[in-house]
Amino acid sequence: MRALATVSAIWMLVVSVTVWAVIQHQVDELADAGLQESAELLYGLMLTLDEPMQASMLAVTLPAPAHTEKVIWQRIANNGTLMLRSHHAPETPFFSTATPGMTNINGVWRVFGLPLPGEKGMVYVADHQSERRRARWDATWAAVAITVMMGLGLVAWSRQRIGRELAPLLVLSQALATYDPSRPKAKLPRVHRQELQPIRKSVIALGRRLSQRIDNERSFSAHAAHALRTPLAGMDAQLAVALRDCPDDMRPRLTQAREAANRLKRVVSSLLTLFRTGIEVRWQSVNIAALLAKVNIQHLEVEVLSPSDVEADPDLLAAALINLLDNVVLHGGTQVTVHVQIDTRFQVISLQDNGPGVHAERLQELQHALARKDYSGHTGLGLMMADMVARAHGGALTIANREVGLSADMTLRHQPRA
């Protein structure tokens, strides 16, 4: 539509300039022809006047009612004397010597001279240049106005026709914007335009292949996570027994190994949650303080400020928060303060730690990666999962350095329960 408007505007400009040039030329030609024909008419009238009548009418204006003359004329004798003139013609001759043909006088008059036979002098017919300019501009503006009106009418008609032609494509585009082939009941509306049917079939076929691939990857990841969880639980139990019976010099290493195993268990649990839900939100009222009270992350003190109730999917939210808290420990933080801000549109869960923060260049890289959802090679699992969960809730994850530590803000859409 924008291209149509641009082309129409250029077309109207070109047509207007062309019309202006043609009108300028045609108005001058018509006016000159009018002067010439008027002179020829006066030529015949002058020859019918008797010699005595001519002698008695030197420098005389012919009688006429009050009017505004667009065309004036003069009858000049051979000796340059003004014999006759029209009502508004100058009282002095246009020329002191015979000047036939078209002539411009000082940019004011356009004059046509016609010699009378038998040394009877000259007839001059003239019009004012300002009248010509006014006539040209009046004709030009009228033509341009008509051109613009026709152009606008053509644009409106074209937009309507093009809109009607593109309406099926728009409907299909809107359907594609919300089409999720991973949903079992997802369907694309039928199209009645023959040229759109191959597109619809291709999209459906592509969706089926993508859905199958996603199902395979989800199934593999879920099975892998389940397969890992049992050995990890066994490792934790064995490490607990080993810690109880080991010598004191081995205790720090076993403790570190058990903490790593527990962190791996939480990662596996998060992956299970992610692939079980498929990032489909089941909105519930969640108390963050109660949720985090069930999580034991060693060497990390978590303080949840009141209020701490939000509307979210409890499993997805737990997976995201656990991974963010693990990130804090991984980067040297020992304390985290969690507080919630809620307005009519959004809920913001803010985690502020006392860690070393992030270098400015690395922070900018992480911020850009989160904004573009370009996780691979730029963010770890914790930030990726938290951002995916936030986006599933209609928001996003943002991070920023504080005076001390780092702030990670999960913004969720506010969806009050009915």
C-alpha positions as CSV (number, residue, x, y, z in Angstrom):
1,M,0.0,0.0,0.0
2,R,2.9,2.4,0.8
3,A,4.4,1.6,-2.6
4,L,1.1,2.3,-4.3
5,A,0.8,5.7,-2.5
6,T,4.4,6.6,-3.5
7,V,3.9,5.6,-7.1
8,S,0.6,7.5,-7.2
9,A,2.2,10.6,-5.7
10,I,5.0,10.5,-8.3
11,W,2.5,9.9,-11.1
12,M,0.3,12.9,-10.0
13,L,3.5,15.1,-9.8
14,V,4.6,14.1,-13.3
15,V,1.1,14.6,-14.7
16,S,0.8,18.0,-13.0
17,V,4.1,19.2,-14.4
18,T,3.2,18.0,-17.8
19,V,-0.2,19.6,-17.7
20,W,1.3,22.9,-16.5
21,A,3.8,22.9,-19.4
22,V,1.1,22.1,-22.0
23,I,-1.3,24.7,-20.6
24,Q,1.5,27.4,-20.6
25,H,2.1,26.7,-24.3
26,Q,-1.6,26.3,-25.3
27,V,-2.8,29.5,-23.5
28,D,-0.1,31.5,-25.3
29,E,-1.0,30.0,-28.6
30,L,-4.7,30.6,-28.1
31,A,-4.2,34.2,-26.9
32,D,-1.9,35.0,-29.9
33,A,-4.5,33.4,-32.3
34,G,-7.2,35.6,-30.6
35,L,-5.1,38.7,-31.1
36,Q,-4.5,37.9,-34.8
37,E,-8.1,37.2,-35.5
38,S,-9.2,40.3,-33.7
39,A,-6.8,42.3,-35.8
40,E,-8.1,40.7,-39.0
41,L,-11.7,41.6,-37.9
42,L,-10.7,45.2,-37.3
43,Y,-8.9,45.2,-40.6
44,G,-12.2,44.6,-42.4
45,L,-14.1,47.1,-40.3
46,M,-11.5,49.8,-40.9
47,L,-11.6,49.4,-44.6
48,T,-15.4,50.0,-44.6
49,L,-15.0,53.4,-43.0
50,D,-15.2,56.4,-45.4
51,E,-12.2,58.7,-45.8
52,P,-14.1,61.7,-44.4
53,M,-15.2,59.6,-41.4
54,Q,-11.6,58.6,-40.8
55,A,-10.4,62.2,-41.0
56,S,-12.9,63.3,-38.4
57,M,-12.1,60.5,-35.9
58,L,-8.5,61.3,-35.1
59,A,-7.5,60.0,-31.6
60,V,-11.1,59.2,-30.9
61,T,-12.3,56.2,-28.8
62,L,-15.3,54.4,-30.1
63,P,-18.3,54.6,-27.8
64,A,-18.9,51.6,-25.6
65,P,-20.7,50.7,-22.3
66,A,-18.7,50.6,-19.1
67,H,-16.6,47.4,-19.1
68,T,-13.2,45.9,-18.5
69,E,-11.4,45.2,-21.7
70,K,-9.3,42.0,-21.9
71,V,-8.2,42.9,-25.5
72,I,-7.5,46.5,-26.6
73,W,-6.7,47.9,-30.0
74,Q,-5.3,51.0,-31.8
75,R,-5.5,52.4,-35.3
76,I,-2.3,54.3,-36.2
77,A,-1.8,56.5,-39.3
78,N,1.3,56.2,-41.5
79,N,2.8,59.2,-39.9
80,G,2.5,57.6,-36.4
81,T,-0.6,59.5,-35.3
82,L,-3.1,57.7,-33.2
83,M,-6.4,57.8,-35.1
84,L,-8.7,55.4,-33.2
85,R,-8.4,53.3,-30.0
86,S,-10.5,51.1,-27.9
87,H,-11.9,52.2,-24.6
88,H,-8.9,51.3,-22.4
89,A,-6.1,51.4,-25.0
90,P,-3.2,53.7,-24.2
91,E,-3.5,57.3,-25.5
92,T,-0.1,57.1,-27.1
93,P,0.7,54.8,-30.0
94,F,2.3,51.4,-29.3
95,F,4.9,52.1,-32.0
96,S,6.1,55.2,-33.8
97,T,6.9,53.2,-36.9
98,A,4.9,50.4,-38.5
99,T,5.7,47.1,-36.6
100,P,3.8,44.1,-38.1
101,G,3.5,40.7,-36.4
102,M,3.7,39.7,-32.7
103,T,5.8,41.8,-30.3
104,N,6.2,42.1,-26.6
105,I,6.4,45.6,-25.1
106,N,8.3,45.9,-21.9
107,G,6.9,42.6,-20.6
108,V,3.5,44.4,-20.2
109,W,1.8,44.1,-23.5
110,R,1.6,41.4,-26.1
111,V,0.9,43.2,-29.4
112,F,-0.1,42.0,-32.9
113,G,0.3,44.5,-35.7
114,L,-1.5,44.2,-39.1
115,P,-0.8,46.8,-41.9
116,L,-3.7,48.3,-43.7
117,P,-3.5,48.5,-47.5
118,G,-2.9,51.6,-49.5
119,E,-0.7,53.4,-46.9
120,K,-3.7,53.6,-44.5
121,G,-1.6,52.8,-41.5
122,M,-1.6,50.0,-38.9
123,V,-4.0,48.2,-36.7
124,Y,-2.6,46.9,-33.4
125,V,-4.4,44.5,-31.1
126,A,-2.9,43.7,-27.6
127,D,-3.6,42.0,-24.4
128,H,-2.0,42.5,-21.0
129,Q,0.7,39.9,-20.0
130,S,-0.7,39.8,-16.4
131,E,-4.1,38.6,-17.9
132,R,-2.2,35.8,-19.7
133,R,-0.4,34.8,-16.5
134,R,-3.7,34.8,-14.6
135,A,-5.4,32.7,-17.3
136,R,-2.4,30.3,-17.4
137,W,-2.5,29.8,-13.6
138,D,-6.3,29.5,-13.4
139,A,-6.2,26.8,-16.1
140,T,-3.2,25.1,-14.5
141,W,-4.7,25.0,-11.0
142,A,-8.0,23.7,-12.3
143,A,-6.2,21.0,-14.3
144,V,-3.9,20.1,-11.4
145,A,-6.9,19.9,-9.0
146,I,-8.7,17.6,-11.4
147,T,-5.6,15.5,-11.8
148,V,-5.1,15.2,-8.1
149,M,-8.8,14.4,-7.5
150,M,-8.6,11.7,-10.2
151,G,-5.3,10.4,-8.7
152,L,-6.7,10.2,-5.2
153,G,-9.8,8.5,-6.5
154,L,-7.6,6.1,-8.4
155,V,-5.5,5.4,-5.3
156,A,-8.6,4.8,-3.2
157,W,-10.1,2.5,-5.8
158,S,-6.7,0.7,-6.2
159,R,-6.3,0.3,-2.4
160,Q,-9.8,-1.1,-2.2
161,R,-9.2,-3.6,-5.0
162,I,-5.7,-4.5,-3.8
163,G,-7.0,-4.9,-0.2
164,R,-9.7,-7.2,-1.5
165,E,-7.2,-9.2,-3.4
166,L,-4.8,-9.4,-0.5
167,A,-7.4,-10.1,2.2
168,P,-7.0,-13.9,1.9
169,L,-3.2,-13.5,2.2
170,L,-3.7,-11.3,5.3
171,V,-6.0,-13.9,6.9
172,L,-3.5,-16.6,6.2
173,S,-0.6,-14.5,7.6
174,Q,-2.6,-13.8,10.8
175,A,-3.3,-17.5,11.2
176,L,0.4,-18.3,10.6
177,A,1.4,-15.8,13.4
178,T,-0.5,-17.9,15.9
179,Y,0.0,-21.3,14.3
180,D,1.8,-23.7,16.7
181,P,2.3,-27.1,15.0
182,S,3.4,-28.6,18.3
183,R,-0.2,-28.3,19.6
184,P,-2.3,-31.4,18.7
185,K,-5.4,-29.4,17.7
186,A,-3.5,-26.6,15.8
187,K,-5.0,-26.1,12.4
188,L,-4.6,-23.5,9.6
189,P,-7.8,-22.1,8.1
190,R,-8.7,-23.3,4.6
191,V,-7.9,-20.9,1.7
192,H,-10.1,-20.4,-1.3
193,R,-7.5,-18.7,-3.5
194,Q,-5.8,-21.4,-5.6
195,E,-2.4,-19.7,-5.5
196,L,-2.4,-19.8,-1.7
197,Q,-3.1,-23.5,-1.4
198,P,0.5,-24.6,-2.1
199,I,1.7,-22.2,0.7
200,R,-0.8,-23.6,3.2
201,K,0.1,-27.2,2.3
202,S,3.9,-26.4,2.6
203,V,3.5,-24.7,6.0
204,I,1.4,-27.7,7.3
205,A,4.0,-30.2,6.0
206,L,6.8,-28.1,7.6
207,G,4.9,-27.9,10.8
208,R,4.5,-31.6,11.0
209,R,8.2,-32.2,10.5
210,L,9.1,-29.6,13.1
211,S,6.5,-31.0,15.5
212,Q,7.9,-34.5,15.1
213,R,11.4,-33.2,15.6
214,I,10.4,-31.3,18.8
215,D,8.6,-34.4,20.1
216,N,11.6,-36.5,19.5
217,E,14.0,-34.1,21.2
218,R,11.6,-33.6,24.1
219,S,11.2,-37.3,24.5
220,F,14.9,-37.9,24.3
221,S,15.7,-35.1,26.8
222,A,13.0,-36.3,29.2
223,H,14.3,-39.9,29.1
224,A,17.8,-38.7,29.5
225,A,16.8,-36.5,32.5
226,H,15.0,-39.5,34.1
227,A,17.9,-41.7,33.4
228,L,20.2,-39.3,35.2
229,R,18.0,-38.6,38.2
230,T,18.2,-42.1,39.6
231,P,22.0,-42.4,39.6
232,L,22.3,-38.9,41.0
233,A,20.0,-39.8,43.9
234,G,22.2,-42.9,44.5
235,M,25.3,-40.7,44.3
236,D,23.9,-38.3,46.9
237,A,23.0,-41.2,49.2
238,Q,26.5,-42.7,48.9
239,L,28.2,-39.4,49.4
240,A,26.1,-38.8,52.5
241,V,27.2,-42.1,53.9
242,A,30.8,-41.4,52.9
243,L,30.7,-38.0,54.7
244,R,29.5,-39.7,57.9
245,D,32.3,-42.2,57.9
246,C,35.2,-40.4,56.2
247,P,38.2,-39.0,57.8
248,D,38.2,-35.2,58.5
249,D,40.8,-34.5,55.8
250,M,38.4,-36.0,53.1
251,R,35.3,-34.2,54.3
252,P,35.8,-30.9,52.3
253,R,36.2,-32.8,49.0
254,L,33.2,-35.1,49.6
255,T,31.2,-32.1,50.7
256,Q,32.1,-30.3,47.5
257,A,31.3,-33.4,45.4
258,R,27.9,-33.7,47.1
259,E,27.1,-30.0,46.5
260,A,27.9,-30.5,42.8
261,A,25.7,-33.6,42.7
262,N,22.9,-31.7,44.3
263,R,23.3,-28.8,41.8
264,L,23.2,-31.4,39.0
265,K,20.0,-32.8,40.5
266,R,18.4,-29.4,40.4
267,V,19.4,-28.9,36.8
268,V,18.0,-32.3,35.8
269,S,14.8,-31.5,37.7
270,S,14.5,-28.1,35.9
271,L,14.9,-29.9,32.6
272,L,12.3,-32.4,33.5
273,T,9.9,-29.6,34.4
274,L,10.7,-27.7,31.1
275,F,10.1,-30.6,28.8
276,R,7.1,-31.9,30.7
277,T,5.2,-28.7,30.4
278,G,6.5,-27.7,27.0
279,I,6.5,-24.1,28.2
280,E,2.7,-24.2,28.6
281,V,1.7,-22.0,31.5
282,R,-0.7,-23.3,34.1
283,W,-1.6,-20.2,36.0
284,Q,-1.9,-20.5,39.8
285,S,-1.3,-18.4,42.8
286,V,2.3,-19.0,44.0
287,N,3.8,-17.9,47.2
288,I,7.5,-17.4,46.4
289,A,8.6,-17.6,50.1
290,A,6.9,-20.9,50.5
291,L,8.3,-22.2,47.2
292,L,11.9,-21.2,48.0
293,A,11.6,-22.6,51.5
294,K,11.6,-26.1,50.0
295,V,14.8,-25.4,48.2
296,N,18.1,-26.0,50.0
297,I,21.0,-24.3,48.3
298,Q,24.1,-24.6,50.5
299,H,26.2,-21.5,51.2
300,L,23.4,-19.2,50.1
301,E,21.1,-17.1,52.3
302,V,17.8,-16.2,50.6
303,E,15.5,-13.5,52.0
304,V,12.1,-13.1,50.5
305,L,10.5,-9.7,51.2
306,S,6.7,-9.3,51.6
307,P,4.5,-9.4,49.6
308,S,5.6,-12.5,47.7
309,D,2.5,-13.8,46.0
310,V,2.3,-13.9,42.2
311,E,0.2,-15.5,39.5
312,A,2.4,-18.0,37.6
313,D,3.0,-21.6,36.8
314,P,4.6,-23.0,40.0
315,D,6.7,-25.7,38.4
316,L,8.1,-23.4,35.7
317,L,8.7,-20.6,38.2
318,A,10.5,-22.9,40.6
319,A,12.8,-24.2,37.8
320,A,13.7,-20.6,36.8
321,L,14.3,-19.3,40.3
322,I,16.4,-22.4,41.3
323,N,18.6,-21.9,38.3
324,L,19.0,-18.2,39.0
325,L,20.0,-19.0,42.6
326,D,22.5,-21.6,41.5
327,N,24.0,-18.9,39.2
328,V,24.5,-16.7,42.3
329,V,26.4,-19.4,44.1
330,L,28.4,-20.3,41.0
331,H,29.6,-16.7,40.7
332,G,30.5,-16.2,44.3
333,G,27.4,-14.7,45.8
334,T,26.3,-15.6,49.4
335,Q,23.1,-13.6,49.9
336,V,20.0,-13.0,47.7
337,T,17.1,-10.7,48.4
338,V,13.9,-11.5,46.5
339,H,11.1,-8.9,46.3
340,V,8.0,-8.6,44.1
341,Q,6.4,-5.5,42.5
342,I,2.9,-5.8,41.0
343,D,0.9,-3.4,39.0
344,T,-2.2,-3.8,36.8
345,R,-0.2,-5.2,33.8
346,F,3.0,-6.9,35.1
347,Q,4.6,-8.7,38.0
348,V,8.3,-8.2,38.5
349,I,10.3,-10.7,40.6
350,S,13.6,-9.2,41.4
351,L,16.6,-11.2,42.7
352,Q,19.4,-9.0,44.1
353,D,22.7,-10.7,45.1
354,N,25.9,-9.6,46.8
355,G,28.2,-11.2,44.3
356,P,30.9,-9.5,42.2
357,G,28.5,-8.6,39.4
358,V,29.4,-8.9,35.7
359,H,32.0,-7.0,33.7
360,A,30.5,-4.3,31.6
361,E,31.3,-5.8,28.2
362,R,30.0,-9.3,29.3
363,L,26.9,-7.7,30.8
364,Q,26.1,-6.0,27.5
365,E,26.6,-9.3,25.6
366,L,24.2,-11.0,28.0
367,Q,21.6,-8.3,27.7
368,H,21.7,-8.4,23.9
369,A,21.5,-12.2,23.9
370,L,18.4,-12.1,26.2
371,A,16.8,-9.4,24.2
372,R,17.3,-11.3,20.9
373,K,16.6,-14.8,22.5
374,D,20.0,-15.7,21.1
375,Y,21.1,-18.0,24.0
376,S,23.5,-20.4,22.2
377,G,27.1,-19.6,23.0
378,H,26.1,-16.4,25.0
379,T,24.2,-17.4,28.1
380,G,24.3,-20.3,30.5
381,L,21.4,-22.7,31.3
382,G,20.2,-20.6,34.3
383,L,19.7,-17.3,32.3
384,M,18.3,-19.2,29.3
385,M,15.7,-21.1,31.4
386,A,14.7,-18.0,33.4
387,D,14.2,-16.0,30.2
388,M,12.2,-18.8,28.5
389,V,9.9,-19.1,31.6
390,A,9.5,-15.3,31.8
391,R,8.6,-15.1,28.1
392,A,6.2,-18.0,28.5
393,H,4.4,-15.8,31.1
394,G,4.3,-12.9,28.7
395,G,7.4,-11.1,30.0
396,A,11.2,-11.3,29.8
397,L,14.3,-11.5,31.9
398,T,16.6,-8.5,32.4
399,I,19.9,-8.2,34.3
400,A,21.9,-5.2,35.5
401,N,24.8,-4.5,37.7
402,R,24.1,-2.9,41.1
403,E,26.4,-0.9,43.3
404,V,27.0,-4.3,45.0
405,G,26.2,-7.4,43.1
406,L,23.8,-8.2,40.3
407,S,20.1,-7.7,39.8
408,A,18.0,-10.2,37.8
409,D,14.4,-9.2,37.1
410,M,11.8,-11.6,35.9
411,T,8.9,-9.8,34.4
412,L,5.6,-11.8,34.1
413,R,2.3,-10.7,32.7
414,H,-0.2,-10.0,35.4
415,Q,-3.0,-12.4,35.1
416,P,-5.3,-12.2,38.1
417,R,-7.3,-15.2,38.9
418,A,-11.0,-15.0,38.2
